């Protein structure tokens, strides 16, 4: 069983920055592929970013490419999402997720992930 706890959400003005963190426990962290997803009110959950076990491969949704950066610290069992140049349309609950399966590349689909955090709210004001 893997436990994931997100933190770092909040209210920020458009153009501002936030860094989300997700601390994992219950399994050796380097065996987990990690992803970030988000869900805005009235919308389906969508992929944001993913990172491979060793951090060497990352993927981003087109909507955040160039503004968001996913990273991980395997010594601290933590994955991060640095969000810059935030826009009101980035407002959502952000979830981190863990995939215990070995895949040739990080998955960009929610159904591939086995464990989810409780989510952290990010609100970007105009």
C-alpha positions as CSV (number, residue, x, y, z in Angstrom):
1,X,0.0,0.0,0.0
2,X,1.3,3.4,-1.0
3,X,0.3,6.6,0.8
4,X,0.5,9.9,-1.0
5,X,0.2,13.3,0.7
6,X,0.1,16.5,-1.4
7,X,0.9,20.0,-0.1
8,X,1.6,23.4,-1.4
9,X,-1.6,24.4,-2.9
10,X,-3.2,27.8,-2.4
11,X,-4.5,31.0,-3.9
12,X,-2.2,33.0,-6.2
13,X,-2.7,35.8,-8.7
14,X,-2.3,35.1,-12.4
15,X,1.3,35.2,-13.4
16,X,2.4,33.9,-10.1
17,X,4.0,30.6,-9.0
18,X,3.4,27.7,-6.7
19,X,5.3,24.5,-5.9
20,X,3.3,21.4,-5.1
21,X,4.9,18.6,-3.2
22,X,3.8,15.0,-2.8
23,X,5.3,12.8,-0.1
24,X,5.1,9.0,-0.6
25,X,5.4,6.2,1.9
26,X,4.7,2.5,2.0
27,X,6.9,1.4,-0.9
28,X,10.4,2.0,-2.1
29,X,10.0,5.4,-3.9
30,X,12.3,4.6,-6.8
31,X,10.0,1.8,-7.8
32,X,7.2,4.3,-8.4
33,X,6.5,6.2,-11.6
34,X,4.8,9.4,-10.5
35,X,2.3,11.6,-12.1
36,X,0.3,14.8,-11.5
37,X,-3.3,15.2,-12.6
38,X,-5.9,17.9,-12.0
39,X,-9.6,18.3,-12.0
40,X,-11.5,21.6,-12.3
41,X,-15.1,22.0,-11.3
42,X,-17.4,20.4,-13.8
43,X,-14.6,18.9,-15.8
44,X,-13.0,15.5,-16.1
45,X,-9.7,14.8,-14.5
46,X,-6.8,15.5,-16.8
47,X,-3.2,14.6,-17.1
48,X,-0.7,17.3,-16.1
49,X,2.8,15.7,-15.9
50,X,4.6,12.5,-15.3
51,X,8.1,11.4,-14.4
52,X,9.9,8.1,-14.6
53,X,11.4,6.2,-11.7
54,X,14.9,7.7,-12.1
55,X,13.7,11.1,-13.2
56,X,15.2,10.8,-16.6
57,X,12.0,11.0,-18.5
58,X,9.2,13.5,-18.1
59,X,6.0,14.2,-20.0
60,X,3.7,17.3,-19.9
61,X,0.3,18.2,-21.1
62,X,0.4,20.7,-23.9
63,X,-1.5,23.2,-21.8
64,X,1.3,23.3,-19.2
65,X,4.4,22.7,-21.3
66,X,7.0,25.4,-20.7
67,X,5.3,26.6,-17.5
68,X,5.3,23.6,-15.2
69,X,8.2,21.4,-14.2
70,X,7.9,18.0,-12.6
71,X,10.8,16.7,-10.6
72,X,11.6,14.1,-7.9
73,X,13.9,13.6,-5.0
74,X,14.2,9.9,-4.4
75,X,16.2,10.4,-1.2
76,X,13.2,12.4,0.2
77,X,10.5,10.2,-1.3
78,X,8.9,13.3,-2.8
79,X,7.7,14.4,-6.2
80,X,7.3,18.1,-7.0
81,X,5.4,20.2,-9.5
82,X,6.8,23.7,-10.0
83,X,4.1,25.8,-11.5
84,X,5.1,29.2,-13.1
85,X,3.2,31.8,-15.0
86,X,-0.1,30.5,-13.6
87,X,-3.3,31.2,-15.4
88,X,-6.9,31.2,-14.1
89,X,-7.6,28.1,-16.2
90,X,-5.0,26.3,-14.1
91,X,-7.5,26.5,-11.2
92,X,-8.2,22.9,-10.1
93,X,-7.7,20.3,-7.4
94,X,-4.3,18.8,-8.1
95,X,-3.6,15.1,-7.4
96,X,-0.4,13.1,-7.4
97,X,-0.5,9.5,-8.4
98,X,1.8,6.5,-8.2
99,X,2.2,3.7,-10.8
100,X,3.8,0.5,-9.4
101,X,4.0,-1.2,-12.8
102,X,7.1,-1.2,-14.9
103,X,6.4,0.5,-18.3
104,X,8.7,1.6,-21.0
105,X,7.7,5.2,-20.4
106,X,5.6,7.1,-17.8
107,X,1.9,6.7,-18.4
108,X,-0.3,9.7,-19.2
109,X,-3.6,8.0,-18.5
110,X,-5.2,8.1,-15.1
111,X,-6.3,4.4,-15.2
112,X,-2.6,3.4,-15.3
113,X,-2.0,4.7,-11.8
114,X,-2.6,2.6,-8.7
115,X,-2.5,5.1,-5.9
116,X,-3.8,8.6,-5.5
117,X,-3.4,11.4,-3.0
118,X,-6.2,13.4,-1.5
119,X,-5.6,16.4,-3.6
120,X,-4.6,20.0,-3.0
121,X,-6.6,23.0,-4.2
122,X,-4.9,25.5,-6.5
123,X,-6.8,28.7,-7.2
124,X,-5.5,31.3,-9.7
125,X,-7.2,34.7,-9.6
126,X,-7.3,36.9,-12.7
